[in-house]
Amino acid sequence: MGFLRKIFGGAAAVQQLPTGTITVDRCGRVVTSTVSSAVSPELLEAVGNDVLELFREARTAQMPLSEISVHYGSLRVTARELRGGAVIFLFPQTAMSGTATPARP
């Protein structure tokens, strides 16, 4: 899944990771998305195509998958196959994801 390179490009920069859900059809076209419109549609299609390619390669290797979950240092990607298409969940993992600390008086 080389889409992390597509998110960050060639230069390292601080930016918000995509969060939300993408549904793609069997051709990799985005059908629905709850990801912010600040994320380019091309990036969402690239993520969808990478996930579909992984499902196809697993089927070719006679190891069909119905769900995958990939954990990067700061991003978790979970995808479920849907009759050739897929629903993809993007969850940024941040240091702020833990429990809230009460404010000091």
PLY file of the C-alpha trace (Angstrom):
ply
format ascii 1.0
element vertex 105
property float x
property float y
property float z
element edge 104
property int vertex1
property int vertex2
end_header
0.00 0.00 0.00
2.11 2.86 -1.26
-0.57 5.49 -0.76
1.26 6.95 2.25
3.86 8.22 -0.21
0.99 9.78 -2.18
-0.30 11.50 0.96
3.07 12.97 1.91
4.62 13.33 -1.54
8.38 13.71 -1.82
8.81 16.27 0.95
8.06 15.76 4.61
5.48 18.20 5.89
3.13 18.38 8.82
-0.42 17.85 7.67
-3.59 16.27 8.91
-4.12 12.62 8.00
-7.38 11.68 6.30
-10.09 10.32 8.55
-13.42 8.78 7.62
-14.89 6.12 5.38
-14.58 5.51 1.64
-16.75 3.13 -0.39
-15.35 2.13 -3.80
-16.86 0.06 -6.59
-15.06 -2.81 -8.33
-13.35 -0.35 -10.71
-11.89 1.69 -7.85
-14.20 4.68 -8.29
-15.29 6.38 -5.07
-19.03 5.87 -4.56
-19.39 7.53 -1.15
-17.00 9.21 1.24
-17.10 10.81 4.67
-13.49 11.99 4.35
-12.95 15.75 4.38
-13.18 17.50 1.03
-9.70 18.89 1.74
-8.36 15.45 0.77
-8.06 15.17 -3.00
-10.40 12.76 -4.83
-7.33 11.37 -6.64
-5.83 10.32 -3.31
-9.06 8.61 -2.26
-9.17 6.71 -5.56
-5.52 5.72 -5.12
-6.30 4.32 -1.65
-9.30 2.45 -3.07
-7.28 1.01 -5.95
-4.49 -0.12 -3.60
-6.98 -1.89 -1.34
-8.77 -3.56 -4.26
-5.43 -4.68 -5.67
-4.57 -6.30 -2.34
-7.88 -8.20 -2.33
-7.31 -9.32 -5.95
-3.76 -10.49 -5.25
-4.98 -12.48 -2.25
-7.67 -14.11 -4.41
-5.08 -14.95 -7.10
-2.88 -16.55 -4.44
-5.93 -18.62 -3.38
-6.05 -16.83 -0.02
-9.26 -14.83 -0.35
-9.66 -12.13 2.28
-12.89 -10.58 3.44
-11.22 -7.97 5.67
-7.79 -6.43 6.09
-6.39 -4.18 8.76
-3.09 -2.34 8.38
-1.56 -0.39 11.26
1.01 2.28 10.46
2.63 4.40 13.14
0.04 7.14 12.83
-2.69 5.67 10.59
-4.86 2.57 10.79
-6.56 1.37 7.61
-9.30 -1.26 7.80
-11.10 -2.49 4.67
-13.89 -4.97 4.00
-14.63 -6.46 0.61
-18.09 -5.82 -0.81
-18.83 -7.95 -3.90
-15.78 -6.72 -5.78
-15.76 -3.26 -4.23
-14.73 -2.31 -0.71
-15.52 -0.11 2.24
-12.38 1.46 3.69
-12.04 3.00 7.14
-9.22 5.50 7.81
-8.37 6.10 11.47
-5.52 8.49 12.36
-3.68 7.41 15.50
-2.48 10.39 17.48
-1.03 11.03 20.89
-4.23 12.93 21.67
-6.39 9.80 21.12
-6.04 8.72 24.77
-8.16 9.77 27.71
-8.45 13.44 28.55
-6.36 14.78 31.41
-8.24 17.00 33.84
-7.23 20.67 33.81
-5.06 21.92 36.64
-6.56 24.54 38.95
0 1
1 2
2 3
3 4
4 5
5 6
6 7
7 8
8 9
9 10
10 11
11 12
12 13
13 14
14 15
15 16
16 17
17 18
18 19
19 20
20 21
21 22
22 23
23 24
24 25
25 26
26 27
27 28
28 29
29 30
30 31
31 32
32 33
33 34
34 35
35 36
36 37
37 38
38 39
39 40
40 41
41 42
42 43
43 44
44 45
45 46
46 47
47 48
48 49
49 50
50 51
51 52
52 53
53 54
54 55
55 56
56 57
57 58
58 59
59 60
60 61
61 62
62 63
63 64
64 65
65 66
66 67
67 68
68 69
69 70
70 71
71 72
72 73
73 74
74 75
75 76
76 77
77 78
78 79
79 80
80 81
81 82
82 83
83 84
84 85
85 86
86 87
87 88
88 89
89 90
90 91
91 92
92 93
93 94
94 95
95 96
96 97
97 98
98 99
99 100
100 101
101 102
102 103
103 104
